[in-house]
């Protein structure tokens, strides 16, 4: 089965899981850990990516983040590629360090934000990388210590996390710590490390109960949330990416649409399908592009071929008019 496209647009909350290739270690010492965290923070600042929770383990890492305009892929590519190159140089190795495809799950914020923060930060304690609560509160390789105020981390958005737990910082930290401590005995949480209906409903028992009652709900392995949230995300994703796929109408039909548009606007096809910068021509061409893309499902590439311009020119026209 082909891999599904990632779901991402500005403001999306993601639970990202990065693993070493063939379960190999992605850190060997504190110098590696410091390098990874320095890049995580520096790039979050440079690229406007908000980091809420994270934990760096021996052979994998968890990150809860919100993407900016630059997107998830660009942020993760710079993070992982830069780190892997430096890791290989330091340890005299060659080849891939990370699995080729990190896991990213779009998360429903209201239902899962607090649970995800707790789950991600408890990873070192579950793996016995720290021995007790006191050590955990000062552990440098997890975002928990910054939230409780024991480690300075200017790039981590601790204020937003604490806003979920109280109105002032003191109260919020106390409630956050109590919330985390209440989950220390819960063990692994497979319902929080992926999307899909089984995870969103808390396992097969929840799914079977729903099915017995005759309920139907949308689901997607890339999304952690209820059916309404899944439908919303998929609808928004479809509207954003439909222009990247082949046209739903053939080129002959699009050409007929162009001819009819020219006739209605008292223009010739030669005028519209040219590089003319006359205002009335560029305005008409913009209206035509939006008609082809939005009403007829034409791809950017097909529009470019029909109008004899570049694909980037089509993309710019659509981008300028996204709010209309």
Short mmCIF file of the C-alpha atoms (twelve columns), coordinates in Angstrom:
data_MODEL
# 
_entry.id   MODEL 
# 
loop_
_atom_site.group_PDB 
_atom_site.id 
_atom_site.type_symbol 
_atom_site.label_atom_id 
_atom_site.label_alt_id 
_atom_site.label_comp_id 
_atom_site.label_asym_id 
_atom_site.label_seq_id 
_atom_site.Cartn_x 
_atom_site.Cartn_y 
_atom_site.Cartn_z 
_atom_site.pdbx_PDB_model_num 
ATOM 1   C CA . UNK A 1   0.000   0.000  0.000   1 
ATOM 2   C CA . UNK A 2   1.449   3.419  -0.902  1 
ATOM 3   C CA . UNK A 3   2.299   5.767  1.935   1 
ATOM 4   C CA . UNK A 4   -0.281  8.408  2.702   1 
ATOM 5   C CA . UNK A 5   0.634   12.049 2.345   1 
ATOM 6   C CA . UNK A 6   1.364   13.959 5.529   1 
ATOM 7   C CA . UNK A 7   -1.379  16.219 6.809   1 
ATOM 8   C CA . UNK A 8   0.040   19.604 7.632   1 
ATOM 9   C CA . UNK A 9   -0.897  23.255 7.395   1 
ATOM 10  C CA . UNK A 10  0.045   26.231 9.595   1 
ATOM 11  C CA . UNK A 11  -1.186  25.894 13.165  1 
ATOM 12  C CA . UNK A 12  -1.489  22.098 13.142  1 
ATOM 13  C CA . UNK A 13  -0.709  20.285 16.403  1 
ATOM 14  C CA . UNK A 14  1.502   17.240 15.770  1 
ATOM 15  C CA . UNK A 15  2.809   14.414 17.903  1 
ATOM 16  C CA . UNK A 16  6.076   13.540 16.136  1 
ATOM 17  C CA . UNK A 17  7.984   10.318 16.818  1 
ATOM 18  C CA . UNK A 18  11.518  9.920  15.470  1 
ATOM 19  C CA . UNK A 19  13.269  6.538  15.612  1 
ATOM 20  C CA . UNK A 20  16.777  5.341  14.905  1 
ATOM 21  C CA . UNK A 21  17.125  3.102  11.864  1 
ATOM 22  C CA . UNK A 22  16.842  -0.567 12.837  1 
ATOM 23  C CA . UNK A 23  16.377  0.580  16.455  1 
ATOM 24  C CA . UNK A 24  19.913  1.947  16.587  1 
ATOM 25  C CA . UNK A 25  20.809  4.586  19.174  1 
ATOM 26  C CA . UNK A 26  20.379  8.170  18.051  1 
ATOM 27  C CA . UNK A 27  22.419  9.483  21.007  1 
ATOM 28  C CA . UNK A 28  25.534  8.012  22.560  1 
ATOM 29  C CA . UNK A 29  26.492  10.656 25.116  1 
ATOM 30  C CA . UNK A 30  25.502  14.004 26.566  1 
ATOM 31  C CA . UNK A 31  27.292  15.856 23.769  1 
ATOM 32  C CA . UNK A 32  24.892  14.220 21.308  1 
ATOM 33  C CA . UNK A 33  21.930  15.050 23.508  1 
ATOM 34  C CA . UNK A 34  22.984  18.665 23.834  1 
ATOM 35  C CA . UNK A 35  23.442  18.934 20.073  1 
ATOM 36  C CA . UNK A 36  19.978  17.520 19.342  1 
ATOM 37  C CA . UNK A 37  18.262  19.792 21.865  1 
ATOM 38  C CA . UNK A 38  20.190  22.863 20.730  1 
ATOM 39  C CA . UNK A 39  19.006  22.262 17.167  1 
ATOM 40  C CA . UNK A 40  15.459  21.540 18.311  1 
ATOM 41  C CA . UNK A 41  15.304  24.880 20.113  1 
ATOM 42  C CA . UNK A 42  17.232  27.028 17.649  1 
ATOM 43  C CA . UNK A 43  15.172  25.871 14.692  1 
ATOM 44  C CA . UNK A 44  11.914  26.304 16.606  1 
ATOM 45  C CA . UNK A 45  12.889  29.945 17.105  1 
ATOM 46  C CA . UNK A 46  14.131  30.479 13.544  1 
ATOM 47  C CA . UNK A 47  11.140  28.822 11.897  1 
ATOM 48  C CA . UNK A 48  8.374   29.855 14.274  1 
ATOM 49  C CA . UNK A 49  7.564   26.274 15.300  1 
ATOM 50  C CA . UNK A 50  6.124   26.059 18.815  1 
ATOM 51  C CA . UNK A 51  7.465   23.212 20.976  1 
ATOM 52  C CA . UNK A 52  5.259   22.202 23.911  1 
ATOM 53  C CA . UNK A 53  6.604   18.832 25.042  1 
ATOM 54  C CA . UNK A 54  9.565   16.636 24.149  1 
ATOM 55  C CA . UNK A 55  11.653  13.763 25.406  1 
ATOM 56  C CA . UNK A 56  14.922  12.494 23.974  1 
ATOM 57  C CA . UNK A 57  15.374  8.780  24.551  1 
ATOM 58  C CA . UNK A 58  18.219  6.463  23.534  1 
ATOM 59  C CA . UNK A 59  16.877  5.268  20.187  1 
ATOM 60  C CA . UNK A 60  13.907  7.572  19.625  1 
ATOM 61  C CA . UNK A 61  12.425  10.968 20.460  1 
ATOM 62  C CA . UNK A 62  8.947   12.402 20.994  1 
ATOM 63  C CA . UNK A 63  7.998   16.000 20.171  1 
ATOM 64  C CA . UNK A 64  4.660   17.777 20.557  1 
ATOM 65  C CA . UNK A 65  4.731   20.833 18.324  1 
ATOM 66  C CA . UNK A 66  2.624   23.284 16.374  1 
ATOM 67  C CA . UNK A 67  3.711   24.051 12.829  1 
ATOM 68  C CA . UNK A 68  4.235   27.497 11.370  1 
ATOM 69  C CA . UNK A 69  4.022   28.761 7.795   1 
ATOM 70  C CA . UNK A 70  7.194   26.862 6.872   1 
ATOM 71  C CA . UNK A 71  5.508   23.524 7.602   1 
ATOM 72  C CA . UNK A 72  6.479   20.339 9.421   1 
ATOM 73  C CA . UNK A 73  8.582   18.731 6.702   1 
ATOM 74  C CA . UNK A 74  11.033  21.610 6.360   1 
ATOM 75  C CA . UNK A 75  11.457  21.902 10.129  1 
ATOM 76  C CA . UNK A 76  12.038  18.173 10.601  1 
ATOM 77  C CA . UNK A 77  14.350  17.933 7.591   1 
ATOM 78  C CA . UNK A 78  16.637  20.631 8.951   1 
ATOM 79  C CA . UNK A 79  16.541  19.144 12.446  1 
ATOM 80  C CA . UNK A 80  17.244  15.535 11.519  1 
ATOM 81  C CA . UNK A 81  19.625  16.062 8.600   1 
ATOM 82  C CA . UNK A 82  21.829  18.546 10.433  1 
ATOM 83  C CA . UNK A 83  21.949  16.386 13.535  1 
ATOM 84  C CA . UNK A 84  22.655  13.148 11.631  1 
ATOM 85  C CA . UNK A 85  25.561  14.700 9.708   1 
ATOM 86  C CA . UNK A 86  27.156  15.944 12.918  1 
ATOM 87  C CA . UNK A 87  26.488  12.633 14.705  1 
ATOM 88  C CA . UNK A 88  28.197  10.669 11.924  1 
ATOM 89  C CA . UNK A 89  31.230  12.954 11.981  1 
ATOM 90  C CA . UNK A 90  31.576  12.739 15.759  1 
ATOM 91  C CA . UNK A 91  31.267  8.953  15.843  1 
ATOM 92  C CA . UNK A 92  33.101  8.092  12.606  1 
ATOM 93  C CA . UNK A 93  30.110  6.401  11.016  1 
ATOM 94  C CA . UNK A 94  28.361  6.518  7.660   1 
ATOM 95  C CA . UNK A 95  24.827  6.029  6.385   1 
ATOM 96  C CA . UNK A 96  21.367  6.799  7.670   1 
ATOM 97  C CA . UNK A 97  20.799  7.432  11.352  1 
ATOM 98  C CA . UNK A 98  17.009  7.801  11.411  1 
ATOM 99  C CA . UNK A 99  14.231  5.759  9.909   1 
ATOM 100 C CA . UNK A 100 13.445  7.290  6.559   1 
ATOM 101 C CA . UNK A 101 9.949   8.368  7.566   1 
ATOM 102 C CA . UNK A 102 9.323   9.829  10.997  1 
ATOM 103 C CA . UNK A 103 5.817   9.432  12.355  1 
ATOM 104 C CA . UNK A 104 3.577   12.482 12.687  1 
ATOM 105 C CA . UNK A 105 0.018   12.420 14.023  1 
ATOM 106 C CA . UNK A 106 -2.314  15.395 13.798  1 
ATOM 107 C CA . UNK A 107 -3.924  15.743 17.226  1 
ATOM 108 C CA . UNK A 108 -7.241  17.118 18.407  1 
ATOM 109 C CA . UNK A 109 -6.082  19.720 20.890  1 
ATOM 110 C CA . UNK A 110 -8.992  20.031 23.314  1 
ATOM 111 C CA . UNK A 111 -9.234  16.279 23.847  1 
ATOM 112 C CA . UNK A 112 -5.574  15.281 23.852  1 
ATOM 113 C CA . UNK A 113 -3.214  18.180 24.599  1 
ATOM 114 C CA . UNK A 114 -2.772  17.590 28.332  1 
ATOM 115 C CA . UNK A 115 -2.625  13.815 27.939  1 
ATOM 116 C CA . UNK A 116 0.055   14.091 25.246  1 
ATOM 117 C CA . UNK A 117 2.192   16.481 27.290  1 
ATOM 118 C CA . UNK A 118 2.079   14.067 30.221  1 
ATOM 119 C CA . UNK A 119 2.674   10.952 28.124  1 
ATOM 120 C CA . UNK A 120 5.652   12.435 26.272  1 
ATOM 121 C CA . UNK A 121 7.312   13.797 29.395  1 
ATOM 122 C CA . UNK A 122 6.891   10.547 31.329  1 
ATOM 123 C CA . UNK A 123 8.868   8.547  28.754  1 
ATOM 124 C CA . UNK A 124 12.232  8.790  30.612  1 
ATOM 125 C CA . UNK A 125 10.606  7.680  33.853  1 
ATOM 126 C CA . UNK A 126 8.871   4.710  32.195  1 
ATOM 127 C CA . UNK A 127 12.158  3.708  30.560  1 
ATOM 128 C CA . UNK A 128 13.962  4.027  33.936  1 
ATOM 129 C CA . UNK A 129 16.363  6.659  32.597  1 
ATOM 130 C CA . UNK A 130 15.622  8.508  35.839  1 
ATOM 131 C CA . UNK A 131 15.155  6.767  39.169  1 
ATOM 132 C CA . UNK A 132 12.537  8.849  40.992  1 
ATOM 133 C CA . UNK A 133 10.325  11.955 40.902  1 
ATOM 134 C CA . UNK A 134 13.001  14.258 42.309  1 
ATOM 135 C CA . UNK A 135 15.475  13.242 39.605  1 
ATOM 136 C CA . UNK A 136 12.745  13.470 37.003  1 
ATOM 137 C CA . UNK A 137 11.985  17.096 37.920  1 
ATOM 138 C CA . UNK A 138 15.595  18.025 37.115  1 
ATOM 139 C CA . UNK A 139 16.159  15.719 34.143  1 
ATOM 140 C CA . UNK A 140 17.719  17.772 31.311  1 
ATOM 141 C CA . UNK A 141 16.639  15.655 28.340  1 
ATOM 142 C CA . UNK A 142 12.896  16.125 28.643  1 
ATOM 143 C CA . UNK A 143 10.716  19.234 28.525  1 
ATOM 144 C CA . UNK A 144 9.214   18.431 31.943  1 
ATOM 145 C CA . UNK A 145 12.023  20.095 33.908  1 
ATOM 146 C CA . UNK A 146 11.475  23.387 32.061  1 
ATOM 147 C CA . UNK A 147 7.748   23.382 32.777  1 
ATOM 148 C CA . UNK A 148 8.266   22.861 36.513  1 
ATOM 149 C CA . UNK A 149 10.854  25.683 36.464  1 
ATOM 150 C CA . UNK A 150 14.062  23.760 37.198  1 
ATOM 151 C CA . UNK A 151 15.743  24.177 33.796  1 
ATOM 152 C CA . UNK A 152 15.841  27.345 31.718  1 
ATOM 153 C CA . UNK A 153 14.481  26.867 28.207  1 
ATOM 154 C CA . UNK A 154 13.633  30.102 26.400  1 
ATOM 155 C CA . UNK A 155 12.547  28.349 23.217  1 
ATOM 156 C CA . UNK A 156 10.092  25.904 24.814  1 
ATOM 157 C CA . UNK A 157 6.566   27.318 25.075  1 
ATOM 158 C CA . UNK A 158 6.087   26.492 28.742  1 
ATOM 159 C CA . UNK A 159 3.624   29.352 29.275  1 
ATOM 160 C CA . UNK A 160 1.137   27.870 26.842  1 
ATOM 161 C CA . UNK A 161 1.396   24.465 28.499  1 
ATOM 162 C CA . UNK A 162 0.918   25.956 31.964  1 
ATOM 163 C CA . UNK A 163 -2.108  27.934 30.749  1 
ATOM 164 C CA . UNK A 164 -3.940  24.604 30.557  1 
ATOM 165 C CA . UNK A 165 -3.422  23.994 34.271  1 
ATOM 166 C CA . UNK A 166 -4.004  27.279 36.073  1 
ATOM 167 C CA . UNK A 167 -4.431  31.037 35.916  1 
ATOM 168 C CA . UNK A 168 -1.094  31.910 37.501  1 
ATOM 169 C CA . UNK A 169 2.282   30.220 37.212  1 
ATOM 170 C CA . UNK A 170 2.463   28.922 40.773  1 
ATOM 171 C CA . UNK A 171 -0.971  27.333 40.674  1 
ATOM 172 C CA . UNK A 172 -0.407  25.992 37.159  1 
ATOM 173 C CA . UNK A 173 2.888   24.314 38.051  1 
ATOM 174 C CA . UNK A 174 1.342   22.686 41.118  1 
ATOM 175 C CA . UNK A 175 -1.603  21.355 39.107  1 
ATOM 176 C CA . UNK A 176 0.667   20.261 36.264  1 
ATOM 177 C CA . UNK A 177 2.922   18.290 38.626  1 
ATOM 178 C CA . UNK A 178 -0.072  16.645 40.261  1 
ATOM 179 C CA . UNK A 179 -1.446  15.720 36.845  1 
ATOM 180 C CA . UNK A 180 1.860   14.203 35.737  1 
ATOM 181 C CA . UNK A 181 2.294   12.293 38.995  1 
ATOM 182 C CA . UNK A 182 -1.201  10.842 38.668  1 
ATOM 183 C CA . UNK A 183 -0.120  9.237  35.392  1 
ATOM 184 C CA . UNK A 184 3.160   7.726  36.547  1 
ATOM 185 C CA . UNK A 185 1.619   4.301  37.130  1 
ATOM 186 C CA . UNK A 186 -0.325  4.193  33.877  1 
ATOM 187 C CA . UNK A 187 2.441   2.566  31.822  1 
ATOM 188 C CA . UNK A 188 2.481   2.667  28.047  1 
ATOM 189 C CA . UNK A 189 -0.346  4.463  26.259  1 
ATOM 190 C CA . UNK A 190 -0.794  2.970  22.768  1 
ATOM 191 C CA . UNK A 191 -3.869  5.172  22.351  1 
ATOM 192 C CA . UNK A 192 -1.588  8.243  22.302  1 
ATOM 193 C CA . UNK A 193 1.133   7.175  19.864  1 
ATOM 194 C CA . UNK A 194 -0.932  7.015  16.717  1 
ATOM 195 C CA . UNK A 195 -4.156  7.923  15.030  1 
ATOM 196 C CA . UNK A 196 -7.059  5.905  13.731  1 
ATOM 197 C CA . UNK A 197 -10.377 4.834  15.164  1 
ATOM 198 C CA . UNK A 198 -8.965  2.163  17.486  1 
ATOM 199 C CA . UNK A 199 -6.677  4.634  19.235  1 
ATOM 200 C CA . UNK A 200 -9.186  7.467  19.280  1 
ATOM 201 C CA . UNK A 201 -11.744 5.217  20.953  1 
ATOM 202 C CA . UNK A 202 -9.274  3.865  23.512  1 
ATOM 203 C CA . UNK A 203 -8.786  0.416  21.994  1 
ATOM 204 C CA . UNK A 204 -10.853 -2.327 20.401  1 
ATOM 205 C CA . UNK A 205 -13.327 -2.453 23.292  1 
ATOM 206 C CA . UNK A 206 -14.326 1.138  22.585  1 
ATOM 207 C CA . UNK A 207 -14.615 0.468  18.859  1 
ATOM 208 C CA . UNK A 208 -16.683 -2.696 19.356  1 
ATOM 209 C CA . UNK A 209 -18.992 -0.896 21.776  1 
ATOM 210 C CA . UNK A 210 -19.505 1.851  19.229  1 
ATOM 211 C CA . UNK A 211 -20.215 -0.663 16.479  1 
ATOM 212 C CA . UNK A 212 -22.698 -2.620 18.604  1 
ATOM 213 C CA . UNK A 213 -24.646 0.576  19.158  1 
ATOM 214 C CA . UNK A 214 -24.724 1.194  15.408  1 
ATOM 215 C CA . UNK A 215 -22.526 4.302  15.468  1 
ATOM 216 C CA . UNK A 216 -20.339 5.232  12.524  1 
ATOM 217 C CA . UNK A 217 -17.393 7.594  12.754  1 
ATOM 218 C CA . UNK A 218 -14.731 8.827  10.361  1 
ATOM 219 C CA . UNK A 219 -11.176 7.748  11.108  1 
ATOM 220 C CA . UNK A 220 -7.684  8.112  9.659   1 
ATOM 221 C CA . UNK A 221 -4.384  6.635  10.864  1 
ATOM 222 C CA . UNK A 222 -2.738  10.056 10.544  1 
ATOM 223 C CA . UNK A 223 -5.180  11.738 12.925  1 
ATOM 224 C CA . UNK A 224 -5.836  11.409 16.669  1 
ATOM 225 C CA . UNK A 225 -9.330  12.719 17.327  1 
ATOM 226 C CA . UNK A 226 -13.033 12.033 17.042  1 
ATOM 227 C CA . UNK A 227 -14.961 11.607 13.813  1 
ATOM 228 C CA . UNK A 228 -15.929 15.263 13.540  1 
ATOM 229 C CA . UNK A 229 -12.306 16.359 13.964  1 
ATOM 230 C CA . UNK A 230 -11.116 13.769 11.428  1 
ATOM 231 C CA . UNK A 231 -13.669 14.955 8.870   1 
ATOM 232 C CA . UNK A 232 -12.683 18.589 9.424   1 
ATOM 233 C CA . UNK A 233 -8.965  17.914 8.965   1 
ATOM 234 C CA . UNK A 234 -9.469  15.801 5.851   1 
ATOM 235 C CA . UNK A 235 -11.796 18.383 4.329   1 
ATOM 236 C CA . UNK A 236 -9.276  21.161 4.921   1 
ATOM 237 C CA . UNK A 237 -6.454  19.020 3.568   1 
ATOM 238 C CA . UNK A 238 -8.445  18.165 0.450   1 
ATOM 239 C CA . UNK A 239 -9.193  21.800 -0.263  1 
ATOM 240 C CA . UNK A 240 -5.510  22.697 0.079   1 
ATOM 241 C CA . UNK A 241 -4.022  19.924 -2.003  1 
ATOM 242 C CA . UNK A 242 -6.623  19.284 -4.685  1 
ATOM 243 C CA . UNK A 243 -4.770  21.625 -7.050  1 
ATOM 244 C CA . UNK A 244 -1.689  19.372 -6.868  1 
ATOM 245 C CA . UNK A 245 -3.505  16.358 -8.315  1 
ATOM 246 C CA . UNK A 246 -4.459  15.630 -11.933 1 
ATOM 247 C CA . UNK A 247 -7.452  17.540 -13.245 1 
ATOM 248 C CA . UNK A 248 -10.854 15.976 -12.756 1 
ATOM 249 C CA . UNK A 249 -11.737 17.154 -16.291 1 
ATOM 250 C CA . UNK A 250 -9.768  16.488 -19.456 1 
ATOM 251 C CA . UNK A 251 -7.751  19.053 -21.407 1 
ATOM 252 C CA . UNK A 252 -10.346 19.331 -24.188 1 
ATOM 253 C CA . UNK A 253 -13.042 20.321 -21.729 1 
ATOM 254 C CA . UNK A 254 -10.748 22.873 -20.110 1 
ATOM 255 C CA . UNK A 255 -9.971  24.333 -23.512 1 
ATOM 256 C CA . UNK A 256 -13.686 24.726 -24.184 1 
ATOM 257 C CA . UNK A 257 -14.043 26.533 -20.845 1 
ATOM 258 C CA . UNK A 258 -11.201 28.887 -21.810 1 
ATOM 259 C CA . UNK A 259 -12.794 29.630 -25.195 1 
ATOM 260 C CA . UNK A 260 -16.161 30.366 -23.584 1 
ATOM 261 C CA . UNK A 261 -14.494 32.604 -20.992 1 
ATOM 262 C CA . UNK A 262 -12.695 34.573 -23.705 1 
ATOM 263 C CA . UNK A 263 -15.906 35.002 -25.678 1 
ATOM 264 C CA . UNK A 264 -17.822 36.195 -22.603 1 
ATOM 265 C CA . UNK A 265 -15.085 38.698 -21.742 1 
ATOM 266 C CA . UNK A 266 -14.559 39.882 -25.334 1 
ATOM 267 C CA . UNK A 267 -10.965 38.691 -25.387 1 
ATOM 268 C CA . UNK A 268 -9.048  36.475 -27.750 1 
ATOM 269 C CA . UNK A 269 -7.444  33.245 -26.657 1 
ATOM 270 C CA . UNK A 270 -4.122  34.608 -27.841 1 
ATOM 271 C CA . UNK A 271 -4.436  37.575 -25.464 1 
ATOM 272 C CA . UNK A 272 -5.249  35.443 -22.437 1 
ATOM 273 C CA . UNK A 273 -2.692  32.748 -23.237 1 
ATOM 274 C CA . UNK A 274 0.249   35.137 -23.376 1 
ATOM 275 C CA . UNK A 275 2.697   36.946 -21.133 1 
ATOM 276 C CA . UNK A 276 0.895   40.254 -21.614 1 
ATOM 277 C CA . UNK A 277 1.004   42.468 -18.529 1 
ATOM 278 C CA . UNK A 278 -1.833  44.740 -19.575 1 
ATOM 279 C CA . UNK A 279 -3.970  45.225 -16.497 1 
ATOM 280 C CA . UNK A 280 -7.219  44.062 -18.075 1 
ATOM 281 C CA . UNK A 281 -5.471  40.966 -19.441 1 
ATOM 282 C CA . UNK A 282 -3.768  40.007 -16.156 1 
ATOM 283 C CA . UNK A 283 -6.994  40.523 -14.225 1 
ATOM 284 C CA . UNK A 284 -8.941  38.392 -16.700 1 
ATOM 285 C CA . UNK A 285 -6.250  35.697 -16.610 1 
ATOM 286 C CA . UNK A 286 -6.471  35.647 -12.795 1 
ATOM 287 C CA . UNK A 287 -10.249 35.165 -12.910 1 
ATOM 288 C CA . UNK A 288 -9.830  32.400 -15.457 1 
ATOM 289 C CA . UNK A 289 -7.217  30.568 -13.353 1 
ATOM 290 C CA . UNK A 290 -9.499  30.645 -10.299 1 
ATOM 291 C CA . UNK A 291 -12.381 29.373 -12.430 1 
ATOM 292 C CA . UNK A 292 -10.324 26.454 -13.754 1 
ATOM 293 C CA . UNK A 293 -8.854  25.502 -10.366 1 
ATOM 294 C CA . UNK A 294 -11.837 26.042 -8.077  1 
ATOM 295 C CA . UNK A 295 -14.774 25.205 -10.289 1 
ATOM 296 C CA . UNK A 296 -13.308 22.561 -12.583 1 
ATOM 297 C CA . UNK A 297 -10.627 21.007 -10.377 1 
ATOM 298 C CA . UNK A 298 -7.783  21.709 -12.788 1 
ATOM 299 C CA . UNK A 299 -4.256  21.119 -11.489 1 
ATOM 300 C CA . UNK A 300 -1.718  23.933 -11.469 1 
ATOM 301 C CA . UNK A 301 0.312   22.078 -14.084 1 
ATOM 302 C CA . UNK A 302 -2.671  21.667 -16.417 1 
ATOM 303 C CA . UNK A 303 -3.602  25.350 -16.056 1 
ATOM 304 C CA . UNK A 304 -0.029  26.296 -16.898 1 
ATOM 305 C CA . UNK A 305 -0.076  24.137 -20.049 1 
ATOM 306 C CA . UNK A 306 -3.406  25.540 -21.207 1 
ATOM 307 C CA . UNK A 307 -2.492  29.189 -20.582 1 
ATOM 308 C CA . UNK A 308 1.136   28.864 -21.693 1 
ATOM 309 C CA . UNK A 309 2.583   30.222 -18.457 1 
ATOM 310 C CA . UNK A 310 4.645   28.675 -15.667 1 
ATOM 311 C CA . UNK A 311 3.236   26.539 -12.867 1 
ATOM 312 C CA . UNK A 312 4.643   29.006 -10.329 1 
ATOM 313 C CA . UNK A 313 2.671   31.798 -12.008 1 
ATOM 314 C CA . UNK A 314 -0.535  29.802 -11.526 1 
ATOM 315 C CA . UNK A 315 0.382   29.108 -7.891  1 
ATOM 316 C CA . UNK A 316 0.944   32.816 -7.233  1 
ATOM 317 C CA . UNK A 317 -2.449  33.732 -8.688  1 
ATOM 318 C CA . UNK A 318 -4.225  31.175 -6.511  1 
ATOM 319 C CA . UNK A 319 -2.219  32.153 -3.421  1 
ATOM 320 C CA . UNK A 320 -3.080  35.842 -3.838  1 
ATOM 321 C CA . UNK A 321 -6.766  34.984 -3.978  1 
ATOM 322 C CA . UNK A 322 -6.973  32.345 -1.224  1 
ATOM 323 C CA . UNK A 323 -8.902  34.667 1.036   1 
ATOM 324 C CA . UNK A 324 -11.496 35.568 -1.581  1 
# 
